[in-house]
Each structure stands twice: as structure tokens, then as C-alpha cells.
Amino acid sequence: MDEPPPARPVPSAALPDPADNAPLPPALVHGKSRWQPVRWAELPGFADDALHEAWNAWLKSCERPGPAFAPLCPEVRRLSIATPQEQRAWMTRRLQPYRVEPLQGASEGLLTGYYEPMLEASRQPSATHAVPLFRPPANLASRRPWYSRQEIDTLPEARAALRGREIAYLADPLDALSLQIQGSGRLRITEPDGSLRTVRVAFAGTNEQPYRSVGSWLLQQGALRDASWPGIKAWAAQNPQRVNEMLWANPRVVFFREEPLPDLDAAFGPRGAQGVPLTPGRSIAVDKESIPYGTPVWLASSGPVTSLQRLVLAQDTGSAITGAVRADYFTGWGLEAGEVAGRLKQPLRLWVLWPR
């Protein structure tokens, strides 16, 4: 539904609330980060963001709010049909922006991207689809860490423990690796009777081996200079005899569970660590020791891939997302989202928007 037009135009310069001139509160230390209070006028692009897009993500966070934001959620829900001007006015009145800084060092951080792959799969192995995705093995807890990626591929006892745990089969081992790195994805599965079914596979555990970046391994080998995902796939296509060597450089394997994907769920991404579905372009993964789940965050990043100045919600985390000014930006699902996520690596500034 289109946003209703405002009763009268509000010039950008008039957007900050008069209360923004009040004395600033003291700085806060939250876990690994320091929050430095700032004026709303310091947030780049605050007057121009399409806030209603972020409100959908905020409503999702209000399904499982933290204690600081639970009292605001009734107002957030009512404002879902408000004008952008009303939403901005409410934010400046009820929230205080804080610039996120590390306890030590420079405040400029790093923005990367992640997405939900959409892949063709087969329920049964075939000459073209022979790369399995597994449910957790029944004896996963009995051996810690469990078998490594190389051991799963080569040891009969590891293969035996996974027999019957196959969810589906992919054509490309790099697609399987991508799915494991992203933590979830959508599969268009060809069933044994030839029918097609779209499902989601969600994170269900790991072999508890350490994660190693195959991009970093290739850089160390001097095999390529472009360690983006498209660059990695191009190298693999040119060096098929070394693909297993590259894959085995990352001993971690992720196991999945299969979930149905009704139309309502298909309009959102997978559930993040907060326990709510992710919203493309409006959800980020953060270090939960620096920014609590469910916190609205102002994000600013400019680089060769994209320029972003927008309201996002901290709704997820990841093993590589550590540090105060660090975020992984959820780009959505499918090929285009994957292209953006695979190349996104640029400077970042963050501001948490905390209840006054």
C-alpha cells in the first residue's frame, strides 16, 4: 500500500525535534562498545530515509522485544500506518541516538553482506546433483568436535553416521558451502515423482570445527586477488582439480533442518538470532556483546558496491561478526541479493537509537 501524502510538506531542515537541543545524556558503555550521545542532526540522511520500509522490520522485533524496547512496542505498532513525518517526530521524541565506538581504537568499522541462497536441488542423488545437505547426525553430541569436512568426505565411519540424514542434493559443492556460510537458504526440490517443491533449510547445528575462510586461503595461496564470492567461483571453475583442497581448508560443516515455506513466510527471510524473520535491506547481524537484539540502528556506509544511510534493526549475529562497529547487512534472497552480499565489504558507521 502506498504511503498517504502528508497534510503539508515538512522541509528537511525542520525535521529535528526541538527537544534535540536539550542537554545530552552521559555516554554509556555496553559490553565491548562505548555509546557516545549525539544530536539527531548528526545522523546522515535521517531526513530522507523511507522509514515505513524499516517499520516492517521493527514490527517483527516487537514480536520478541528486549526489556528496553517492550514498553515502546504498542506505539511502534500504532505508528505503522503513520506518515514518515509522524514517525520521525516520534523517534526524535522517544529515542536518543548514540554513536557506537569501540572501547579502544578507531570508530570506523566494517560492513559486509549476507543473503538467503535460492538453489535447485534434487531429493535423490543423480549424475548432476550429488552434493548432499545433511540433517545433524544422531551421534553429534558424542564426539566434540565432530568429524571435519575432509573427514566427512573421506572416512567411512563419518559417512556411515550421516547415512539417511540427507535432506536433498545440490549440483555444485560451492553452492553447498555458500549455503553453510549463509546459514540458511531456499531449495527448489525435484521430488522422486518429478513434482517441484520449494522449502527452506535452516541452521540446525555444526560439527564444532573452526571456521576458515576459503577466500583467505586462496589469497594466502596466491591463487587470486579478488576474494569475493564471484571471484572464488571463477577460480573454482578454472581449477576443478583443486576444489576439494580449497573446500577442506574450511573444516566447519553446517547441518540443516527442513522447513515448509508458505507464502507468508516467503515474503521474509529466515529467522535471525533474535528469533524473528529477517527483512531484506532492513535487518543486520551484529555482535550481541555490543548491540542488543531488537535495537533500532542508524547505519551509514559508502563504498564501491552501494551507499546506505538508513534505519535498520539488529536482529541476527554470526561467528564472523565481532567488534563494536561491525555489521552484516541482510540483502534478501536469490541471485541479485547474492551478488551484492558477495561483494559488500566497505567502511561503516553505526548509531544505536535507545529509549530516552
C-alpha positions in Angstrom: 0.0 0.0 0.0 1.3 3.5 -0.9 2.1 5.9 2.0 -0.6 8.6 2.3 0.7 12.0 1.4 1.4 14.3 4.3 -1.0 17.1 5.1 1.7 19.6 4.2 5.3 19.3 3.2 7.8 19.5 6.0 11.2 20.9 5.0 14.2 18.6 5.8 15.8 21.3 8.0 12.7 21.3 10.2 12.8 17.6 11.0 14.9 17.6 14.2 12.7 17.9 17.3 13.1 21.0 19.5 14.0 18.6 22.3 17.1 17.8 20.3 18.6 21.0 21.8 18.3 19.6 25.3 21.5 18.6 27.2 22.9 15.4 26.0 22.9 12.4 28.4 26.2 10.8 29.5 28.0 8.3 27.4 27.2 4.6 28.0 29.4 1.5 28.0 27.7 -1.6 26.7 29.8 -4.7 26.6 32.5 -4.2 24.0 31.3 -0.8 22.9 31.0 2.8 24.0 27.9 4.7 23.1 28.5 8.4 22.6 25.4 10.6 22.7 24.8 12.8 19.6 22.2 15.1 18.2 19.7 13.7 15.6 21.1 16.3 13.1 24.4 14.3 13.1 22.7 11.2 11.6 23.5 11.3 7.8 20.4 11.0 5.7 17.9 10.9 8.5 15.5 13.3 6.7 15.4 11.2 3.6 15.0 7.5 4.6 11.8 5.6 3.7 11.1 4.8 7.3 8.0 2.7 6.5 10.2 0.1 5.0 12.1 -0.3 8.3 8.9 -0.3 10.3 8.1 -3.8 9.0 11.4 -5.0 10.5 10.6 -3.1 13.7 7.2 -4.8 14.0 9.0 -8.1 13.7 11.4 -7.2 16.5 8.3 -6.3 18.6 7.3 -10.0 18.4 10.2 -10.7 20.7 11.3 -7.4 22.2 14.1 -6.9 24.7 13.2 -5.3 28.1 14.4 -1.8 26.9 12.0 -1.7 23.9 9.0 -3.7 25.1 7.3 -0.6 26.5 7.6 1.2 23.1 6.2 -1.6 21.0 2.5 -0.6 21.3 3.5 2.8 20.0 5.6 1.3 17.2 2.6 -0.8 16.1 0.3 2.2 16.1 2.8 4.2 14.1 3.0 1.6 11.3 0.2 3.5 9.5 1.6 6.9 10.3 3.2 9.3 7.9 7.0 9.4 7.6 6.9 12.9 9.3 5.0 11.5 12.3 7.4 8.5 12.5 10.4 10.8 12.5 8.9 13.1 15.1 8.1 10.2 17.4 11.6 8.8 17.0 13.3 12.1 17.9 11.0 12.5 20.9 11.3 8.9 22.3 14.8 7.8 21.3 18.3 9.1 21.9 21.0 8.4 19.2 24.4 7.2 20.4 27.4 6.8 18.1 28.8 3.3 18.5 32.5 3.3 19.2 35.0 0.5 20.2 36.4 0.9 23.7 39.8 1.3 22.1 40.9 2.2 18.6 39.2 3.9 15.6 35.5 4.2 15.3 35.2 3.3 11.6 34.0 -0.2 11.2 33.2 -2.8 8.5 30.0 -3.6 6.7 29.6 -6.9 4.9 26.5 -8.6 3.5 24.7 -11.9 3.7 21.7 -13.4 1.9 19.5 -16.4 1.5 20.6 -18.5 -1.5 17.9 -19.9 -3.8 19.1 -23.2 -5.2 17.9 -26.0 -7.4 18.0 -29.4 -5.6 17.0 -33.0 -6.0 15.5 -35.2 -3.3 17.6 -38.1 -4.7 21.2 -38.2 -5.8 21.9 -38.2 -9.6 24.7 -37.7 -12.0 24.1 -33.9 -11.9 23.1 -33.5 -8.3 25.4 -35.4 -6.0 26.3 -32.9 -3.2 24.3 -33.7 -0.1 22.9 -31.4 2.6 22.6 -33.1 5.9 20.4 -33.0 9.0 22.5 -33.3 12.2 23.8 -36.8 12.8 22.3 -38.7 15.7 25.7 -39.0 17.4 26.7 -35.4 17.0 26.9 -34.8 20.8 29.0 -37.9 21.4 32.1 -36.5 19.6 33.3 -32.9 20.0 34.4 -31.6 17.7 32.7 -33.9 15.2 34.4 -35.0 12.0 35.9 -32.3 9.9 34.8 -31.5 6.3 37.6 -33.6 4.9 36.9 -36.5 7.2 33.2 -36.4 6.3 34.2 -36.7 2.6 36.8 -39.4 3.1 36.2 -41.5 6.3 33.7 -44.5 6.0 32.7 -44.1 9.7 31.8 -40.4 9.2 29.8 -41.2 6.0 28.0 -44.0 7.9 27.0 -41.7 10.6 25.3 -39.4 8.0 23.6 -42.1 6.0 19.9 -41.4 5.9 20.4 -37.9 7.1 20.4 -36.4 3.6 17.8 -33.6 3.1 18.5 -33.0 -0.6 21.3 -32.9 -3.2 22.9 -29.9 -5.0 24.8 -29.8 -8.2 27.7 -27.6 -7.0 29.8 -28.1 -3.9 30.4 -24.3 -3.8 26.7 -23.8 -3.6 26.6 -26.1 -0.6 29.5 -24.2 1.0 27.7 -20.9 0.4 24.5 -22.3 2.0 26.5 -23.3 5.0 28.2 -19.9 5.3 24.9 -18.0 5.0 23.3 -20.4 7.5 20.0 -20.9 5.6 18.5 -20.9 2.1 15.6 -21.8 -0.1 15.6 -25.0 -2.1 13.5 -25.7 -5.2 13.5 -29.5 -4.8 12.6 -32.0 -7.5 10.8 -34.9 -5.7 11.1 -38.5 -6.8 7.7 -38.3 -8.7 9.0 -35.3 -10.7 7.0 -32.7 -8.8 8.6 -29.4 -7.6 8.5 -28.1 -4.0 10.1 -25.0 -2.5 11.3 -25.3 1.1 13.6 -23.5 3.4 16.6 -25.2 5.0 17.6 -23.5 8.3 20.6 -23.8 10.6 20.4 -26.8 12.9 24.0 -27.1 14.2 27.6 -27.6 13.2 30.4 -30.1 13.6 32.0 -27.6 16.0 35.1 -27.4 13.9 36.7 -23.9 13.4 35.5 -21.8 10.5 38.2 -20.9 8.0 37.6 -18.6 5.0 38.2 -20.2 1.7 38.7 -16.7 0.3 41.5 -16.1 2.8 43.0 -19.5 1.9 43.1 -18.6 -1.8 44.7 -15.3 -1.1 47.4 -17.0 1.0 48.0 -19.4 -1.8 48.4 -16.5 -4.2 45.7 -18.1 -6.3 43.7 -14.9 -6.8 43.4 -11.2 -5.8 39.6 -11.0 -5.8 38.4 -12.9 -2.8 34.8 -12.0 -3.4 32.4 -14.9 -3.8 32.1 -14.4 -7.6 35.9 -14.4 -7.7 36.1 -17.7 -5.8 33.6 -19.3 -8.1 35.5 -18.2 -11.1 38.7 -19.7 -9.7 36.9 -23.0 -8.9 35.6 -23.2 -12.5 39.2 -22.8 -13.8 40.8 -25.2 -11.2 38.3 -28.1 -10.7 41.2 -30.4 -9.6 41.8 -28.2 -6.6 38.2 -27.6 -5.5 38.3 -30.3 -2.7 41.6 -28.9 -1.4 40.0 -25.5 -1.2 36.9 -26.8 0.5 38.8 -28.9 3.0 40.7 -25.7 4.1 37.4 -24.9 5.9 36.8 -27.8 8.4 33.5 -26.5 9.6 30.3 -28.1 8.3 26.8 -26.8 9.0 23.8 -29.1 9.4 20.2 -28.1 8.5 16.6 -28.7 9.2 13.9 -28.5 6.5 11.0 -26.1 7.0 7.9 -25.5 4.9 7.8 -22.2 3.1 4.2 -20.9 2.9 3.6 -17.6 1.1 3.6 -15.5 4.3 7.0 -16.8 5.3 8.3 -16.5 1.8 7.9 -12.7 2.0 10.6 -12.5 4.7 14.0 -14.0 5.2 14.9 -16.8 7.7 14.7 -16.2 11.5 17.7 -14.5 12.9 19.3 -15.0 16.3 16.6 -12.7 17.8 14.1 -15.3 16.8 12.2 -13.1 14.3 12.2 -13.2 10.4 14.7 -11.0 8.7 13.6 -8.1 6.4 15.7 -7.6 3.3 17.6 -4.3 3.4 16.4 -3.6 7.0 17.9 -6.3 9.1 21.5 -6.6 10.2 23.6 -9.1 12.1 25.7 -7.5 14.9 28.0 -8.5 17.8 25.4 -9.0 20.6 28.0 -8.0 23.1 28.0 -4.5 21.6 24.4 -4.0 20.4 21.4 -5.9 21.9 19.0 -7.8 19.6 16.0 -5.7 18.6 17.8 -2.4 18.8 17.0 0.1 16.0 20.2 1.3 14.5 21.1 4.1 12.1 23.6 2.7 9.5 25.8 4.7 7.2 28.2 3.2 4.7 29.6 4.3 1.4 31.7 2.3 -1.0 32.0 0.7 -4.4 29.1 -1.6 -4.0 26.4 0.6 -2.5 25.7 3.8 -0.5 23.5 3.3 2.6 22.0 5.8 5.1 19.1 4.1 6.7 17.2 2.7 9.7 17.9 -1.0 10.3 17.2 -3.4 13.1 19.8 -5.6 14.9 18.2 -9.0 14.6 20.9 -11.5 14.0 24.5 -12.4 14.7 27.2 -14.5 13.1 30.5 -16.1 14.1 32.5 -13.6 12.0 30.5 -10.6 13.3 32.7 -9.4 16.2 33.5 -5.9 17.4 31.7 -2.7 18.2 31.3 -1.2 14.7 30.6 -4.3 12.7 27.5 -5.4 10.9 26.4 -7.9 8.3 23.6 -6.5 6.1 20.8 -8.9 5.0 20.3 -8.3 1.3 17.4 -10.7 0.7 17.4 -13.9 -1.4 18.3 -15.0 -4.8 21.0 -14.3 -7.4 20.9 -10.5 -7.3 21.0 -10.4 -3.5 23.9 -12.9 -3.6 25.9 -10.7 -6.0 25.5 -7.7 -3.6 26.3 -9.7 -0.5 29.3 -11.4 -2.1 31.0 -8.1 -2.9 29.9 -5.9 0.0 32.9 -5.0 2.2 33.2 -1.3 3.0 33.5 1.2 5.8 30.7 1.5 8.3 29.4 3.9 10.9 26.7 2.9 13.4 24.4 4.8 15.8 22.1 2.9 18.3 18.7 4.6 18.9 18.0 3.9 22.5 14.9 4.8 24.6 15.2 8.1 26.4 
